[in-house]
Amino acid sequence: MTAITIRPECPGDEPTIHRLTEAAFRDMPFSQGDEQHLVDALRRDGDLALSLVSEDGTRIVGHIAFSRVSISDGAEEWYDLGPVSVWPELHHQGIGSALIRRGIADLRARGAAGIVLLGSPAYYGRFGFRHEPQLRYPGPPPEYFQCLVLNGTLPRGEVRYAPAFRAP
């Protein structure tokens, strides 16, 4: 793994995060090419609950975003993980995994109840995420909607993301 440090996003990081996210998702088959705009909108709307960057000593090399979600049963302190971005030439060096682990730890320390995400079960299962039928998000294949309980019990209901996720 590349030696990195992870820190919260700071003012002035926004343009680099935008370019990084755009580059990270440019050639992804599941991407609509708008993830960089999603992060910008979450930030603008005040819905970017946790934003971390990784640096290699000379530049930002990765980013992860977490935003609040609501659940129809009224459960509180649940968050969405995503997107997570790493410069394409640095993929498969552990940068994304380090960001995910740090984000989970930071949210746990804040008293978060849990995290949801849409993503590869094989990849995110390594961090303890799994599909739970009682927690639903309509649309994508159900097995790609996963959760990780940090504190308390698993809620039951439908998850609703921040408005930026529904923007055209």
KEMAR-404212 format. One record per residue: residue in one letter; x, y, z of N, C-alpha, C in turn. Coordinates in steps of 0.2 Angstrom, whole numbers, padded with zeros to 4 digits, always signed. Each point is the difference from the previous one (the first is absolute). Last residue first. Example, Ala and Ser with C-alpha at 12.3 -4.5 7.8 and 13.67 -1.06 7.14 Angstrom:
% KEMAR-404212
S+0064-0011+0035+0004+0006+0001-0004+0005+0003
A+0002-0028+0000-0004+0006+0000+0004+0006+0000
***
This chain:
% KEMAR-404212
P-0157+0078-0055+0001-0002-0007+0007+0000-0003
A-0007-0004+0027+0000+0005-0005+0001-0002-0007
R-0001-0012+0021-0006-0001-0004+0001+0006-0006
F+0016-0003+0018+0000-0006-0004-0006-0001-0005
A+0003+0019+0015+0005+0000-0005+0000-0006-0004
P-0014+0003+0020-0003+0002-0006+0005+0000-0006
A+0004-0018+0020+0000+0008-0001-0003+0002-0007
Y-0008-0025+0007+0007+0004+0000-0001+0007+0000
R-0014-0022+0010-0001+0006-0005+0007+0004+0001
V-0011-0026+0006+0005+0005+0001-0001+0005-0005
E-0018-0019+0012+0003+0003-0006+0005+0006+0002
G-0005-0020+0018-0004+0004-0004+0004+0002-0006
R+0007-0009+0025-0005-0003-0004-0003+0006-0004
P+0025-0003+0015-0007+0003-0001-0004-0004-0005
L+0020-0008+0017-0002+0001-0007-0007+0003+0000
T+0014+0004+0023-0003-0006-0004-0001+0002-0008
G+0020+0010+0018-0008-0001+0000-0002-0006-0004
N+0022+0012-0008-0003+0001+0007-0007-0002+0000
L+0012-0003-0020+0006+0002+0004-0002+0000+0008
V-0008-0012-0025-0002+0002+0007+0006+0002+0004
L-0003-0002-0028+0004-0002+0006-0003+0003+0006
C-0009-0007-0027+0001+0005+0006+0005-0003+0005
Q-0010+0000-0029+0003-0003+0006+0000+0004+0006
F-0008-0005-0027-0002+0005+0005+0002-0004+0007
Y+0002-0012-0020+0005+0006+0000-0001+0005+0005
E-0015-0019-0004+0007-0002+0003+0005+0005+0000
P-0022+0003-0010+0000+0001+0007+0007-0002+0003
P-0004+0011-0024+0000-0007+0002+0001+0000+0008
P-0008+0023-0008+0005-0004-0002-0001-0007+0002
G-0019+0014+0005+0003+0002-0006+0006-0005-0002
P-0010+0008+0025-0003-0003-0006+0004+0003-0006
Y+0006-0006+0026+0001+0006-0004-0003-0003-0007
R-0001-0009+0028-0001+0000-0007+0002+0006-0004
L+0001-0018+0023+0002+0007-0002+0000+0000-0007
Q-0005-0020+0009-0004+0005+0004+0002+0007-0001
P+0013-0019-0010-0007+0002-0003-0004+0004+0004
E+0027-0001-0002-0005-0002+0005-0007+0002-0002
H+0028-0003-0009-0007+0002-0001-0005-0003+0005
R+0026+0008+0005-0004-0005-0003-0007+0002-0001
F+0027+0008+0009-0006+0002-0003-0003-0006-0002
G+0022+0001+0010-0006-0002+0004-0006+0002-0003
F+0022+0002-0010+0000+0005+0005-0006-0002+0005
R+0004-0013-0020+0006+0000+0004+0000+0005+0006
G-0017-0001-0016-0001-0005+0005+0006-0001+0004
Y-0001+0015-0019-0002+0003+0006-0001-0005+0006
Y+0006-0008-0023+0005+0005+0003-0002+0002+0007
A-0014-0015-0011+0006-0003+0001+0005+0005+0003
P-0022+0007-0007+0000-0004+0007+0007-0003+0001
S-0004+0023-0014+0002-0007-0001-0001-0004+0007
G-0014+0023-0001+0006-0002-0002+0001-0008-0001
L-0014+0022+0013-0002-0004-0006+0007-0002-0003
L-0007+0006+0026+0003+0002-0006-0003-0005-0005
V-0001+0009+0029-0003-0004-0006+0004+0002-0006
I+0003+0001+0029+0002+0002-0007-0004-0004-0005
G-0003+0007+0028+0002-0005-0005+0001+0004-0006
A-0003+0009+0022-0003-0006+0001+0002-0005-0005
A+0015+0021+0011-0005-0002-0006-0003-0007+0002
G+0017+0014+0013-0007-0003+0003-0005-0001-0006
R+0024+0008-0001-0005+0005+0001-0007-0002+0002
A+0018-0015-0004+0002+0004+0005-0005+0006+0001
R-0003-0014-0018-0001-0004+0006+0002+0004+0006
L+0005+0009-0021-0007+0000+0001-0002-0004+0007
D+0022+0000-0007-0002+0007+0002-0007+0000+0001
A+0009-0020-0008+0002+0001+0007-0002+0007+0002
I-0005-0006-0022-0004-0004+0004+0002+0002+0008
G+0013+0010-0017-0007+0003+0000-0004-0004+0005
R+0021-0009-0004+0001+0006+0004-0007+0004+0001
R+0002-0019-0014+0001-0002+0007+0000+0006+0004
I-0001+0004-0023-0006-0003+0002+0000-0002+0008
L+0019+0008-0011-0005+0005+0000-0006-0002+0003
A+0017-0015-0005+0002+0004+0005-0005+0005+0002
S-0003-0013-0020-0002-0004+0006+0002+0004+0007
G+0006+0010-0021-0008+0000+0001-0001-0004+0006
I+0022-0001-0006-0002+0007+0002-0007+0001+0001
G+0014-0020-0008-0003+0001+0007-0002+0006+0002
Q+0008-0008-0022+0006+0002+0005-0002+0000+0007
H-0013-0002-0022+0003-0006+0002+0006+0001+0005
H-0005+0021-0016-0005-0006+0003+0004-0006+0002
L+0008+0022-0010+0002-0003+0007-0005-0005+0003
E-0002+0012-0022+0007-0003+0000+0002-0003+0007
P-0021+0012-0002+0000-0006-0004+0007-0004+0000
W-0008+0016+0020+0002+0002-0007+0001-0007-0003
V-0018+0001+0018+0007-0001+0000+0002+0002-0007
S-0024+0001+0017+0004+0001-0006+0007+0000+0001
V-0027-0005+0009+0007-0001+0002+0004+0000-0006
P-0027+0010+0006+0005-0004-0004+0007+0000+0004
G-0015-0005+0015+0001+0001-0008-0001+0007-0002
L-0010-0014+0021+0007+0000-0002+0000+0001-0007
D-0020+0007+0019+0002-0004-0006+0007+0001-0001
Y-0015+0000+0024+0004+0004-0005+0001-0005-0006
W-0015+0004+0025+0003-0004-0005+0002+0004-0006
E-0011+0007+0022+0007-0001+0000+0003-0005-0005
E-0026-0003+0008+0005+0006-0001+0007-0002+0000
A-0027-0011-0004+0007-0001+0002+0004+0006-0001
G-0023-0004-0007+0002+0005+0004+0007+0000+0003
D-0013-0014-0017-0002-0002+0007+0002+0006+0005
S+0006+0001-0024-0007+0001+0002-0003-0002+0007
I+0025+0011-0007-0003-0007+0000-0008+0001+0002
S+0022+0016-0010-0006-0001+0005-0002-0006-0002
V+0026+0011-0002-0006-0003-0004-0006+0000+0006
R+0026+0014-0004-0006-0003+0004-0005-0003-0005
S+0026+0001-0008-0006+0004+0001-0005-0003+0004
F+0028-0002-0008-0006-0003+0004-0005+0006+0001
A+0024-0006-0016-0005+0005+0002-0005-0004+0004
I+0028-0001-0009-0006-0003+0002-0005+0005+0002
H+0025-0002-0015-0005+0004+0004-0006-0005+0001
G+0029+0002-0009-0007-0003+0001-0005+0004+0004
V+0023+0007-0006-0001-0006-0004-0006-0003+0000
I+0014+0025+0004-0006-0004+0002-0001-0006-0005
R+0025+0010+0004-0007+0002-0002-0005-0004+0003
T+0023-0001+0007+0001+0006-0005-0007+0002-0003
G+0002-0017+0017+0006+0004+0002+0001+0006-0005
D-0018-0016-0001+0006-0004+0000+0006+0004+0001
E-0028+0001+0007+0005+0003-0003+0006-0004+0000
S-0029+0000+0003+0007-0004+0001+0005+0004-0004
V-0026+0008+0011+0005-0001-0006+0006-0004+0002
L-0028+0004+0008+0007-0001+0002+0004-0001-0007
S-0025+0008+0012+0004+0000-0007+0007-0001+0002
L-0027-0001+0011+0007-0001+0001+0003-0001-0007
A-0022+0008+0001+0001-0001+0007+0007-0001+0002
L-0014+0012-0020+0006-0004+0001+0002+0000+0007
D-0019+0012-0008-0001-0007+0001+0006-0004+0000
G-0004+0024-0005+0001-0001+0007-0001-0007+0002
D-0001+0011-0023-0007-0001+0004+0001-0001+0008
R+0019+0001-0015-0004+0007-0001-0006+0000+0004
R+0013-0020-0001+0004+0005+0003-0004+0006+0000
L-0009-0017-0013+0000-0002+0007+0003+0005+0005
A+0003+0003-0023-0007+0001+0002-0001-0001+0007
D+0020-0006-0010+0000+0007+0000-0007+0002+0003
V+0004-0023-0004+0004+0003+0006-0001+0007+0000
L-0010-0009-0019-0003-0002+0006+0003+0002+0007
H+0010+0004-0021-0005+0005+0001-0004-0002+0006
Q+0016-0015-0007+0004+0006+0002-0006+0005+0002
E-0007-0020-0010+0002-0001+0007+0003+0006+0003
D-0009-0006-0023-0002+0006+0004+0002+0000+0007
G+0001-0018-0019+0005+0006-0001-0002+0006+0004
Q-0010-0023+0000-0003+0005-0004+0004+0006-0002
S+0007-0027+0008+0000+0008+0001-0004+0003-0005
F+0006-0023+0001-0006+0001+0003-0001+0007+0002
P+0020-0008-0012-0006-0002-0004-0006+0001+0004
M+0024+0014+0002-0004-0006+0003-0006-0001-0003
D+0017+0017-0005+0000-0006-0004-0004-0006+0003
R+0002+0022+0011+0000+0002-0008-0001-0007-0004
F+0003+0005+0025-0006-0003-0002+0000+0000-0008
A+0018+0010+0012+0000-0007+0003-0006-0004-0003
A+0004+0023-0006+0005-0004-0003-0001-0007+0003
E-0013+0017+0009-0002-0001-0007+0005-0005-0003
T+0004+0006+0022-0006-0004+0000-0002-0001-0008
L+0019+0014+0005+0001-0007+0002-0006-0005-0001
R-0003+0024-0003+0004-0003-0006+0002-0008+0002
H-0011+0012+0017-0004+0000-0006+0003-0003-0006
I+0012+0004+0020-0005-0005+0001-0004-0001-0006
T+0015+0018+0000+0003-0006-0001-0004-0006+0001
P-0009+0021+0003+0001-0001-0007+0004-0006-0001
E-0005+0006+0023-0006-0002-0004+0002-0001-0007
D+0013+0007+0020+0001-0007-0003-0005-0001-0005
G+0001+0020+0013+0005+0000-0005+0001-0007-0003
P-0009+0001+0024-0002+0005-0005+0006+0001-0005
C-0001-0024+0012+0001+0007+0002-0003+0005-0005
E-0003-0028+0009+0000+0005-0006+0001+0007+0003
P+0008-0020+0015-0006+0003-0002+0001+0005-0006
R+0018-0020+0003-0002+0006+0004-0007+0002-0003
I+0022-0020-0002-0007+0002-0001-0002+0005+0004
T+0023-0011-0012-0003+0003+0006-0007+0002-0002
I+0019-0019-0011-0004+0006+0000-0002+0002+0007
A+0016-0017-0017+0000+0003+0007-0004+0006-0001
T-0004-0022-0016+0004+0007+0000-0001+0003+0007
M-0001-0027-0003-0004+0006+0000+0004+0006+0000
***
